[in-house]
Amino acid sequence: MTVLLCVHSPAPAWDALLCRALDSLQAQTHKAFDTVLVLDECQERTVQAVQAHLPPGTRVLRKPTPRAGLAYAKNYGLEHIRTPWVAALDADDQYLPRKLEAQLDWVKQQPRVDILGTQSQVVLDGVPQSGSWPTRHPLVKAMTVNNAHTTHDAIARAFTKRDRNVLTHGSVMIRRSVLEALGGYHHVKGAEDYDLWKRALQAGYQFAVVPEPLYLWSYGTAVPR
């Protein structure tokens, strides 16, 4: 298992979010994983800021081609990964401690799964939002709908019948062989993940979602202290 994290850091506020994401990797109950961190046009302050937060054995890469886009950064990181599974993590989000352990246990029980996400919890300006009480915030409502799609058939129907992306990209782990067969990420501005999932469905790969909120999806730049 390798966690792939790509970050473009145009403002100092994002450095704190990146450090928080890396801290969530260090807190994982499953420890046997590698990390590849791709710094996409990041300033030197970001390189210095992350040093104390890197999980053991992290490989830090500086993307060589500027302004080529997120898909290129992800594919560049994939070139340096050899493990059977690749787990995504978006730079402003977090794993909960059991995230990797739960997913690896799941694929042992369901070996036909190729792309496995988890349910997610929304964090608004540093405050985790509960899905158990009524809310008017559209992001929380949308995530509640997404979290209801846990089986391959439900995920496939959402994509094909309603053209809805119900997978949180950073929660997903995917077989490296699948990424290679699909040619990695394609440059589709703001929708690299959606494009990848659609191509994977068309190719017949199997999806699932662990029915447990193990990923914190953040909106806003506030970091709890």
Residue pairs with C-beta under 8 A, 6 or more apart in sequence:
1 30
1 32
1 33
1 34
1 83
1 84
1 85
1 86
1 87
1 100
1 104
1 173
2 33
2 34
2 35
2 36
2 81
2 82
2 83
2 85
2 86
2 87
3 25
3 33
3 34
3 35
3 36
3 86
3 87
3 88
3 89
3 100
4 36
4 38
4 74
4 77
4 78
4 81
4 86
4 87
4 88
4 89
5 18
5 21
5 22
5 35
5 36
5 37
5 38
5 88
5 89
5 90
5 91
6 37
6 38
6 40
6 70
6 73
6 74
6 77
6 91
7 14
7 18
7 37
7 38
7 39
7 40
7 42
7 46
7 91
8 40
8 41
8 42
8 70
8 73
8 91
9 15
9 18
9 39
9 40
9 41
9 42
9 43
9 46
9 91
10 41
11 221
12 45
13 221
14 46
14 91
14 92
14 221
15 45
15 46
15 49
15 50
16 49
16 221
16 223
17 91
17 92
17 218
17 221
17 223
18 46
18 49
18 50
18 53
18 91
18 92
19 49
19 50
19 53
20 94
20 223
21 89
21 90
21 91
21 92
21 93
21 94
22 35
22 37
22 50
22 53
22 54
22 55
22 58
23 53
23 94
24 89
24 94
24 95
24 96
24 97
24 216
25 33
25 35
25 55
25 89
25 95
26 53
26 55
27 95
27 97
28 95
28 97
28 98
28 99
28 100
28 101
29 97
29 98
29 100
29 101
30 100
30 101
30 104
33 55
33 83
33 87
33 100
34 57
34 58
34 59
34 81
34 83
35 54
35 55
35 57
35 58
35 59
36 58
36 59
36 61
36 77
36 80
36 81
37 50
37 54
37 58
37 59
37 60
37 61
38 61
38 63
38 73
38 74
38 76
38 77
39 46
39 47
39 60
39 61
39 62
39 63
40 63
40 70
40 73
41 63
41 66
41 67
42 62
47 60
50 60
54 60
59 80
61 76
61 77
61 80
63 72
63 73
63 76
64 76
65 72
69 187
69 189
70 185
70 192
71 184
71 185
71 186
71 187
71 188
71 192
72 187
74 184
74 185
74 192
75 184
75 185
78 86
78 176
78 179
78 184
81 176
82 176
83 176
84 175
84 176
84 177
85 104
85 107
85 173
85 174
85 175
85 176
86 173
86 174
86 175
86 176
86 179
87 100
87 103
87 172
87 173
87 174
88 169
88 170
88 171
88 172
88 173
88 174
89 95
89 170
90 169
90 170
90 217
92 218
92 221
93 170
93 215
93 216
93 217
93 218
94 123
94 215
94 216
94 218
95 214
95 215
95 216
96 213
96 214
96 215
96 216
98 212
98 214
99 118
99 171
99 214
99 215
100 173
102 118
102 210
102 212
102 214
103 116
103 118
103 173
103 210
103 214
106 113
106 116
106 208
106 210
107 113
107 116
110 208
112 206
113 152
113 206
113 207
113 208
114 174
114 175
114 178
114 200
114 205
114 206
114 207
115 167
115 172
115 173
115 174
115 175
115 178
115 197
115 200
115 205
115 206
115 207
115 208
116 172
116 173
116 174
116 207
116 208
116 209
116 210
117 167
117 168
117 171
117 172
117 173
117 207
117 208
117 209
117 210
117 215
118 168
118 171
118 209
118 210
118 212
118 213
118 214
118 215
119 147
119 150
119 171
119 209
119 210
119 211
119 212
119 213
119 214
119 215
120 143
120 146
120 147
120 168
120 171
120 213
120 214
120 215
120 216
120 217
121 128
121 129
121 131
121 143
121 213
121 215
121 216
121 217
122 128
122 129
122 137
122 139
122 140
122 143
122 217
122 218
122 219
123 129
123 216
123 217
123 218
123 219
123 220
124 137
124 139
124 140
124 219
124 220
125 219
125 220
125 221
125 222
126 218
126 220
126 222
126 223
126 224
127 222
127 224
128 216
129 135
129 137
129 140
131 140
131 143
131 144
131 147
131 213
135 141
139 219
143 168
143 217
145 166
146 166
146 167
146 168
147 209
147 213
148 154
149 155
149 158
149 166
149 209
150 208
150 209
150 210
150 211
151 208
151 209
152 206
152 207
152 208
154 166
155 166
155 167
155 207
155 208
155 209
156 201
156 207
158 164
158 165
158 166
159 165
159 166
159 197
159 198
159 201
160 201
165 191
165 193
165 194
165 197
167 193
167 197
167 207
167 209
168 215
168 217
169 193
170 215
170 217
171 209
171 214
171 215
171 217
172 193
178 200
178 205
181 203
182 196
182 199
182 200
182 203
185 192
185 193
185 195
185 196
186 192
186 195
186 196
186 199
188 194
188 195
197 207
200 207
201 207
